[in-house]
């Protein structure tokens, strides 16, 4: 144990323990380190990243992501975190979404020269994946959102879409695929307010906001600079460290943390609890009984998980020239060509399936066989190619659901305990379960801590301002 962290006099701003090494914890830790606090980032696993990480898979002897985590230009806080640790240049950006039908026909959505919110209209109108009726339906729904509809936090996306008279093609090829997979849930279990937020960000506010970003390195490599960043500012990262007890000392105004495998207790001025809701649920019983604890416990228990599955396939030859694609009408939803995106050898393709508990329940061999069969429907070259090796990743706790009314179960960053703050994509960030929500929560917690302790740090990055005509239509 590095007992230097216990000495309050060595840092005018105080010492902070951040529990949880996911995006929420890392963004909070790095922001507070930059503000002058002495930070110890504590992660129970042997690597950083949480649900957005990579590791050496023993079955294929390859470093793979637990699932492809794409970002969009509207993710201002995630981008700010990447800039802070010096990895923003490791994101590949595109404004084009290629859609592929079984049989291989391609069409696309994306930006044009027209001002927002019209910039996506030319490609939508020329997109062969949608019929004329589908396009009319989508334009009608987009217009309704533009005029202020779709903001009721107590209505489901499915109910709203049925009121908008959406066609079967629009429902299946857009709302159930692009939007439901973006929010990783069934349309009847998504609050329409969150779906409207996604639509405005992806297709309305600006081409910059809707640009799609993909990491050009395995996810954990994005975080390799975090330990050095904190060390340079007097902090440290502790891996394979599980917090077993938290005690508040009223006389010293400090927290005492007991960590498995450590001889000495960690004493610190502040704690940021940056865990998924299920991780928070495990630690809540260890915290003292105070007013507000029962309400927080009820909020935590209100959340549910949705899975994301990914099939990782290595072929003996190239099967596509695309770096990514949206896959229509089948169980698979997205294709990421990691040989192109991450410059990996071996014709490595990652196939992602979102929001299906049925697919997640399939046995490994059956799920992989289905993935191989479906990829051949989209890319004819795959039918004659040989699968050299394959891996299936089931992230059963990938995201939390955002059903109507979920905001009542999302607490603020200020906890019921003194000098203890909450972070995590599930707290009240105003965003659905995304890496942006995680990074935003870390920055909100850092801001709250700084404000309470008299620090000057301000880290919450504002949303991108609408461009083009949206500057006037968003008023």
BELFENDA-V363363 format. One record per residue. RES is the residue in three letters. PHI is phi as a letter, one per 30 degrees, with the letter a starting at -180 (none if undefined). BURIAL is I if it has 9 or more other ideal C-beta (glycine too) atoms within 8 Angstrom, else O. D_CENTER is the distance of its C-alpha to the mean C-alpha in Angstrom with 2 decimals. Layout:
res->(RES & RES)
phi->(PHI & PHI)
burial->(BURIAL & BURIAL)
d_center->(D_CENTER & D_CENTER)
//
This chain:
res->(UNK & UNK & UNK & UNK & UNK & UNK & UNK & UNK & UNK & UNK & UNK & UNK & UNK & UNK & UNK & UNK & UNK & UNK & UNK & UNK & UNK & UNK & UNK & UNK & UNK & UNK & UNK & UNK & UNK & UNK & UNK & UNK & UNK & UNK & UNK & UNK & UNK & UNK & UNK & UNK & UNK & UNK & UNK & UNK & UNK & UNK & UNK & UNK & UNK & UNK & UNK & UNK & UNK & UNK & UNK & UNK & UNK & UNK & UNK & UNK & UNK & UNK & UNK & UNK & UNK & UNK & UNK & UNK & UNK & UNK & UNK & UNK & UNK & UNK & UNK & UNK & UNK & UNK & UNK & UNK & UNK & UNK & UNK & UNK & UNK & UNK & UNK & UNK & UNK & UNK & UNK & UNK & UNK & UNK & UNK & UNK & UNK & UNK & UNK & UNK & UNK & UNK & UNK & UNK & UNK & UNK & UNK & UNK & UNK & UNK & UNK & UNK & UNK & UNK & UNK & UNK & UNK & UNK & UNK & UNK & UNK & UNK & UNK & UNK & UNK & UNK & UNK & UNK & UNK & UNK & UNK & UNK & UNK & UNK & UNK & UNK & UNK & UNK & UNK & UNK & UNK & UNK & UNK & UNK & UNK & UNK & UNK & UNK & UNK & UNK & UNK & UNK & UNK & UNK & UNK & UNK & UNK & UNK & UNK & UNK & UNK & UNK & UNK & UNK & UNK & UNK & UNK & UNK & UNK & UNK & UNK & UNK & UNK & UNK & UNK & UNK & UNK & UNK & UNK & UNK & UNK & UNK & UNK & UNK & UNK & UNK & UNK & UNK & UNK & UNK & UNK & UNK & UNK & UNK & UNK & UNK & UNK & UNK & UNK & UNK & UNK & UNK & UNK & UNK & UNK & UNK & UNK & UNK & UNK & UNK & UNK & UNK & UNK & UNK & UNK & UNK & UNK & UNK & UNK & UNK & UNK & UNK & UNK & UNK & UNK & UNK & UNK & UNK & UNK & UNK & UNK & UNK & UNK & UNK & UNK & UNK & UNK & UNK & UNK & UNK & UNK & UNK & UNK & UNK & UNK & UNK & UNK & UNK & UNK & UNK & UNK & UNK & UNK & UNK & UNK & UNK & UNK & UNK & UNK & UNK & UNK & UNK & UNK & UNK & UNK & UNK & UNK & UNK & UNK & UNK & UNK & UNK & UNK & UNK & UNK & UNK & UNK & UNK & UNK & UNK & UNK & UNK & UNK & UNK & UNK & UNK & UNK & UNK & UNK & UNK & UNK & UNK & UNK & UNK & UNK & UNK & UNK & UNK & UNK & UNK & UNK & UNK & UNK & UNK & UNK & UNK & UNK & UNK & UNK & UNK & UNK & UNK & UNK & UNK & UNK & UNK & UNK & UNK & UNK & UNK & UNK & UNK & UNK & UNK & UNK & UNK & UNK & UNK & UNK & UNK & UNK & UNK & UNK & UNK & UNK & UNK & UNK & UNK & UNK & UNK & UNK & UNK & UNK & UNK & UNK & UNK & UNK & UNK & UNK & UNK & UNK & UNK & UNK & UNK & UNK & UNK & UNK & UNK & UNK & UNK & UNK & UNK & UNK & UNK & UNK & UNK & UNK & UNK & UNK & UNK & UNK & UNK & UNK & UNK & UNK & UNK & UNK & UNK & UNK & UNK & UNK & UNK & UNK & UNK & UNK & UNK & UNK & UNK & UNK & UNK & UNK & UNK & UNK & UNK & UNK & UNK & UNK & UNK & UNK & UNK & UNK & UNK & UNK & UNK & UNK & UNK & UNK & UNK & UNK & UNK & UNK & UNK & UNK & UNK & UNK & UNK & UNK & UNK & UNK & UNK & UNK & UNK & UNK & UNK & UNK & UNK & UNK & UNK & UNK & UNK & UNK & UNK & UNK & UNK & UNK & UNK & UNK & UNK & UNK & UNK & UNK & UNK & UNK & UNK & UNK & UNK & UNK & UNK & UNK & UNK & UNK & UNK & UNK & UNK & UNK & UNK & UNK & UNK & UNK & UNK & UNK & UNK & UNK & UNK & UNK & UNK & UNK & UNK & UNK & UNK & UNK & UNK & UNK & UNK & UNK)
phi->(none & d & d & d & d & d & d & d & d & d & b & d & c & j & c & b & c & c & c & k & c & d & e & d & d & d & d & d & d & d & d & d & d & d & d & j & d & d & c & c & c & c & b & d & d & c & a & c & k & i & d & b & b & b & a & d & d & d & d & c & h & b & d & b & d & d & a & d & c & d & b & b & d & d & d & d & d & d & d & d & d & d & d & d & c & i & b & d & d & c & c & c & c & b & c & c & c & d & c & b & c & e & j & j & d & c & b & b & c & l & d & b & d & d & d & d & c & d & d & c & d & e & d & d & d & c & d & d & d & c & d & d & d & d & d & d & d & d & d & d & d & d & d & d & d & d & d & j & d & i & c & d & d & c & c & d & d & d & d & d & d & d & d & d & i & d & d & d & d & d & d & d & c & b & d & d & c & d & d & d & d & d & c & h & a & d & d & d & b & b & d & d & d & d & d & d & d & d & d & d & d & d & b & b & d & a & d & d & d & d & d & c & c & b & d & c & b & e & e & d & d & d & c & d & d & d & e & d & e & d & d & d & c & i & c & a & c & c & c & h & b & c & d & c & a & b & b & c & c & d & d & c & h & b & c & b & c & c & c & e & i & c & d & c & d & c & c & a & d & b & b & c & c & c & b & e & d & d & d & d & d & d & d & e & d & d & d & d & d & b & d & j & d & d & d & d & d & d & d & d & d & d & d & b & c & b & d & b & c & b & c & c & b & c & c & d & a & d & c & a & c & d & c & a & a & c & c & c & i & b & d & d & c & b & c & b & d & d & d & c & d & c & h & c & d & j & h & c & c & c & c & c & b & c & h & b & d & d & d & d & d & d & d & e & d & d & d & d & d & d & d & d & d & d & d & d & d & c & b & e & d & d & d & c & d & c & d & d & a & a & b & b & c & c & c & d & c & d & b & c & d & b & d & e & i & d & d & d & c & c & d & d & d & d & c & d & c & d & h & b & b & c & b & k & e & d & d & d & c & i & c & d & d & b & d & d & d & d & d & d & d & d & d & d & d & d & d & d & d & d & d & d & c & i & d & c & d & b & c & d & d & d & d & d & d & e & c & h & d & d & d & c & d & c & d)
burial->(O & O & O & O & I & I & O & I & O & O & I & O & I & I & I & I & I & I & I & I & I & I & I & I & I & I & I & I & I & I & I & I & I & I & I & I & I & I & I & I & I & I & I & O & O & O & I & I & I & I & I & I & I & I & I & O & I & O & O & I & O & I & O & I & I & I & I & I & I & O & I & I & I & I & I & I & I & I & I & I & I & I & O & I & I & O & I & O & O & I & I & I & O & I & I & O & I & I & I & I & I & O & O & I & O & I & I & I & I & I & I & I & O & O & O & I & I & I & I & I & I & O & I & I & O & O & I & O & I & I & O & O & O & I & I & I & I & I & I & I & I & I & O & I & I & I & O & O & O & I & O & I & I & O & I & I & I & I & I & I & I & O & O & I & O & I & I & O & I & I & I & I & I & I & I & I & I & I & I & I & I & O & I & I & I & O & I & O & O & I & I & I & I & I & I & I & I & I & I & I & I & I & I & I & I & I & I & O & I & I & I & I & I & I & I & I & O & I & I & I & I & I & I & O & I & I & I & O & I & I & I & O & I & O & I & I & I & I & I & I & I & O & I & O & O & I & O & I & I & O & O & O & O & I & I & I & I & I & I & O & O & I & O & O & O & I & I & I & I & I & I & I & I & I & I & I & I & O & I & I & I & O & I & I & O & O & I & O & O & O & O & O & I & O & O & I & I & I & I & I & O & O & I & O & I & I & I & I & I & I & I & I & I & I & I & O & O & O & I & I & O & I & I & I & I & I & I & I & O & I & O & I & I & I & I & I & I & I & I & O & I & I & O & O & O & O & I & I & I & I & I & I & I & I & I & I & O & O & I & I & O & I & O & O & O & O & I & I & O & I & I & I & O & I & I & I & O & I & I & O & I & I & O & O & I & O & I & O & O & I & I & I & I & O & I & O & O & I & I & I & I & I & I & I & I & I & O & O & I & I & I & O & I & O & I & O & I & O & I & I & I & I & I & I & I & I & I & O & I & O & I & I & I & I & I & I & I & I & I & I & I & I & I & I & I & I & I & I & I & I & O & O & I & O & I & O & I & O & I & I & I & O & O & I & O & I & I & I & I & I & I & O & I & O & O)
d_center->(32.00 & 32.02 & 34.21 & 34.05 & 30.92 & 33.19 & 35.51 & 34.64 & 37.30 & 35.56 & 32.85 & 33.87 & 30.42 & 30.05 & 28.02 & 24.55 & 23.01 & 19.22 & 18.45 & 15.24 & 14.07 & 10.30 & 8.43 & 9.91 & 13.22 & 13.50 & 12.94 & 15.44 & 17.77 & 18.07 & 18.63 & 21.25 & 22.79 & 23.27 & 24.88 & 27.42 & 26.38 & 26.94 & 23.69 & 23.32 & 19.84 & 20.27 & 18.27 & 19.82 & 18.78 & 20.43 & 17.47 & 14.56 & 10.84 & 10.59 & 8.42 & 7.35 & 11.08 & 14.27 & 17.75 & 21.25 & 21.75 & 25.41 & 26.17 & 25.70 & 26.01 & 23.04 & 19.94 & 17.05 & 13.27 & 12.34 & 10.53 & 9.94 & 6.53 & 7.88 & 7.69 & 10.48 & 13.23 & 12.52 & 9.69 & 12.67 & 11.57 & 9.18 & 12.19 & 14.56 & 13.23 & 13.65 & 17.01 & 18.03 & 17.86 & 19.31 & 16.94 & 16.18 & 18.82 & 16.98 & 14.80 & 16.64 & 16.62 & 18.19 & 19.12 & 20.45 & 19.10 & 21.69 & 22.33 & 24.59 & 26.83 & 28.49 & 31.46 & 29.64 & 30.15 & 27.64 & 26.77 & 24.13 & 22.31 & 21.73 & 23.30 & 27.04 & 29.37 & 29.64 & 28.38 & 25.34 & 25.00 & 27.37 & 25.76 & 24.16 & 27.32 & 29.45 & 27.11 & 26.37 & 30.15 & 30.87 & 28.17 & 30.18 & 27.58 & 28.49 & 32.00 & 33.67 & 33.11 & 29.38 & 29.22 & 31.31 & 29.06 & 25.88 & 27.75 & 29.04 & 25.66 & 24.25 & 27.45 & 27.13 & 23.71 & 25.28 & 28.15 & 26.11 & 25.79 & 22.66 & 21.94 & 23.30 & 20.77 & 23.08 & 23.30 & 21.29 & 20.16 & 22.66 & 25.50 & 24.90 & 24.86 & 28.07 & 29.64 & 28.84 & 30.70 & 28.11 & 29.66 & 28.87 & 27.60 & 25.29 & 23.93 & 23.52 & 22.59 & 20.39 & 19.26 & 18.88 & 17.30 & 15.44 & 14.36 & 14.27 & 12.16 & 9.67 & 9.62 & 10.46 & 13.73 & 17.36 & 18.59 & 20.92 & 18.27 & 16.14 & 17.45 & 18.81 & 17.89 & 14.14 & 15.18 & 17.48 & 14.92 & 13.08 & 16.61 & 17.73 & 14.96 & 15.19 & 18.93 & 20.82 & 20.24 & 20.75 & 20.39 & 18.53 & 15.84 & 15.48 & 15.58 & 13.15 & 12.25 & 12.21 & 12.96 & 16.70 & 16.69 & 15.25 & 12.02 & 14.15 & 16.53 & 14.22 & 14.73 & 18.40 & 19.61 & 18.24 & 21.32 & 23.68 & 22.23 & 22.79 & 26.08 & 27.45 & 27.04 & 28.66 & 25.69 & 24.56 & 21.98 & 23.10 & 21.72 & 22.95 & 23.65 & 23.45 & 24.42 & 27.22 & 28.64 & 28.12 & 31.29 & 32.03 & 35.33 & 36.71 & 39.52 & 37.50 & 34.45 & 32.26 & 29.92 & 30.97 & 28.51 & 29.83 & 27.85 & 28.85 & 30.91 & 31.66 & 35.25 & 34.80 & 32.66 & 30.21 & 31.31 & 29.22 & 29.38 & 25.84 & 22.99 & 19.28 & 17.88 & 14.19 & 13.50 & 11.77 & 14.27 & 16.28 & 16.69 & 17.81 & 20.21 & 21.85 & 22.58 & 23.82 & 27.18 & 27.79 & 27.72 & 30.97 & 31.95 & 31.59 & 31.54 & 28.10 & 27.03 & 27.88 & 25.91 & 22.75 & 23.41 & 23.79 & 20.54 & 18.67 & 20.71 & 19.86 & 16.31 & 15.82 & 13.55 & 12.74 & 12.83 & 11.67 & 14.54 & 15.30 & 18.88 & 19.78 & 23.21 & 25.67 & 28.57 & 31.96 & 31.76 & 29.54 & 28.56 & 26.87 & 26.89 & 23.52 & 20.43 & 18.18 & 19.07 & 18.39 & 20.64 & 22.67 & 24.57 & 23.63 & 21.37 & 19.23 & 16.89 & 15.83 & 17.69 & 16.69 & 19.81 & 18.94 & 22.62 & 22.28 & 18.81 & 19.31 & 23.10 & 23.38 & 26.77 & 27.65 & 26.28 & 22.89 & 20.87 & 17.53 & 17.38 & 14.41 & 15.19 & 12.93 & 14.12 & 17.42 & 18.79 & 21.99 & 20.73 & 18.99 & 22.44 & 24.35 & 26.12 & 24.91 & 27.83 & 27.66 & 23.96 & 24.59 & 27.82 & 26.17 & 23.60 & 26.53 & 28.60 & 26.11 & 25.26 & 29.03 & 29.15 & 26.89 & 28.25 & 31.98 & 32.22 & 30.22 & 33.09 & 35.47 & 33.05 & 32.91 & 29.79 & 30.39 & 27.73 & 24.73 & 21.96 & 19.93 & 16.71 & 15.92 & 12.78 & 14.38 & 12.14 & 8.80 & 7.87 & 10.39 & 12.56 & 13.29 & 17.02 & 19.69 & 20.51 & 17.36 & 17.61 & 20.67 & 18.75 & 16.37 & 18.41 & 18.75 & 18.19 & 21.94 & 22.88 & 26.38 & 27.39 & 28.79 & 26.80 & 23.74 & 20.42 & 17.20 & 13.61 & 10.39 & 7.69 & 10.65 & 13.28 & 14.76 & 12.63 & 13.56 & 10.09 & 8.63 & 5.94 & 2.82 & 2.66 & 5.88 & 6.81 & 6.69 & 8.66 & 10.65 & 11.63 & 12.89 & 14.88 & 16.20 & 17.40 & 18.98 & 20.69 & 22.01 & 23.34 & 24.99 & 26.54 & 27.94 & 29.38 & 30.77 & 28.47 & 27.95 & 24.30 & 22.21 & 18.65 & 16.72 & 16.49 & 17.78 & 16.31 & 17.93 & 21.32 & 22.24 & 24.63 & 27.75 & 29.09 & 25.92 & 27.17 & 29.92 & 28.38 & 25.61 & 28.29)
//
